């Protein structure tokens, strides 16, 4: 099953993979946004269970 990537929350370890996935899907560089401090504790990486630090997308 192919995944369509619009915005992905990811940890520091998976930032490069999330960017590659976005570029493969959209053929353009994504915008990286820091997840606000108040949301970090409840937001996990979509590729593992670590806390998310960035939102990758448009």
RALINNOR-V47767 format. One record per helix or strand of 3 or more residues. SS is the DSSP state (a for helix, b for strand). FROM is the first residue (numbers start at 1). TO is the last residue. If there is no record, write none. Layout:
SS|FROM|TO, SS|FROM|TO
//
This chain:
b|7|10, a|15|26, b|31|34, a|37|40, b|54|57
//
